């Protein structure tokens, strides 16, 4: 047994070295920083995401705020009558428009999952370990004031999410079996073709697909299982744990569980996520709310420290940059707004009105960043776990959150461990779907090719639990960050199409409500 473990440790080290060498040039290009001060810089990709989110907020006249109530009503099914059962065989003259792309006309109104299931499938990929470790890291750099900037970026991101998910539904395609294929690959190809930019669209779609596949193996898989294993090992005894040094075994168990789910496709994934996501969010939030309840008298002072800290030099520079670089960098900027990944899940929704799902999608950043991240930050601040100016690793970040929960109830770290494993599991099954959609775009959607991708995905799960976190983080962040380049180009060029869909849907809603 001793020989086997020694061999495993050597294997882990070799994989780590290979990852570092293979990704160094790529990560350096993606994370190239634009200096803000003599000591602080911000990666150019983060500036692109922020500027894009701000632009779409202005262009759509604050859709992230004024569309919020409508989005909730759509999820609750208030406007389901507009869908006429969710399917149409031939579009009526009221729905046909000359500018509709021929490849997408036949699938408009079809889909595989409900609005709620599409939302939970997408949220399952975004609500994850970045909400736990990333928040602790961000606050350790920027102090309590970082929380306010985190919320601001989350609100702005709602607009980007609206745009990309509306386009995801508008330009989706389906096969003879009714299986939906959508996401940036398709709106880049079909949407830009409508604008006589077919060549550019094809190139951008291919680039996005390649990066999405890499991101699914990295941030959507290896990073998730790696941190889940680290916390599980910690709460079960650390170096004295029965699982210590056996990351591959933890990864193997997770790979089997993930494999069982992802074989069934988006319908099976949605059936799992619409149960797992509410449970995991409730488990985590109940634990955090308990800590906030125990320390209820400290909440006003915590809120004051957030407000004061946001407007001092440390809060603005360290906080803002800290959130962006350290917080949103984890798990694809926490909510993935502007990355384009969520549009893949939302494309499978049963609707014939693309803007309806765009509105539903803007709830994602609110749930992920405004709610979950803010509550995590409050718990960390109130329990005194944050030491400003100390740069934490990912493992230290998640353990700091565990310590905050343990300060209130001794066995809460076990609750956190369960939540983290559920976070990781749900993120992995959703990202497997994202990656497969990109894979099928490049290589076709035969069963052989589908199972090939899913087998590779499960193999990376085992590898991810075994290797060190640094290599996983660099690889996953670089691949996912790179997805924003082709995606943001497409969002900007197709923004007018989104505006048309929004006007169309809101007009129908007004007519519907006038008849009630």
Secondary structure as UniProt FT lines:
FT   HELIX           2..30
FT   STRAND          33..35
FT   STRAND          41..43
FT   HELIX           44..59
FT   TURN            60..61
FT   HELIX           63..66
FT   HELIX           68..76
FT   TURN            77..79
FT   HELIX           80..86
FT   TURN            93..95
FT   TURN            98..99
FT   HELIX           102..105
FT   TURN            106..109
FT   HELIX           115..126
FT   HELIX           129..131
FT   HELIX           133..142
FT   TURN            144..145
FT   HELIX           146..170
FT   STRAND          173..174
FT   TURN            176..177
FT   STRAND          180..181
FT   HELIX           184..186
FT   HELIX           187..191
FT   HELIX           192..194
FT   TURN            195..196
FT   HELIX           198..217
FT   HELIX           218..222
FT   HELIX           223..235
FT   TURN            236..237
FT   HELIX           238..240
FT   TURN            242..245
FT   HELIX           247..262
FT   TURN            263..264
FT   HELIX           265..294
FT   HELIX           296..298
FT   HELIX           299..310
FT   HELIX           314..319
FT   HELIX           320..322
FT   HELIX           323..327
FT   TURN            328..335
FT   TURN            337..339
FT   HELIX           342..346
FT   TURN            347..348
FT   HELIX           354..361
FT   HELIX           363..365
FT   HELIX           366..373
FT   HELIX           374..382
FT   TURN            383..384
FT   TURN            388..389
FT   HELIX           394..406
FT   TURN            407..408
FT   TURN            410..411
FT   HELIX           412..443
FT   HELIX           447..466
FT   HELIX           469..493
FT   HELIX           495..515
//
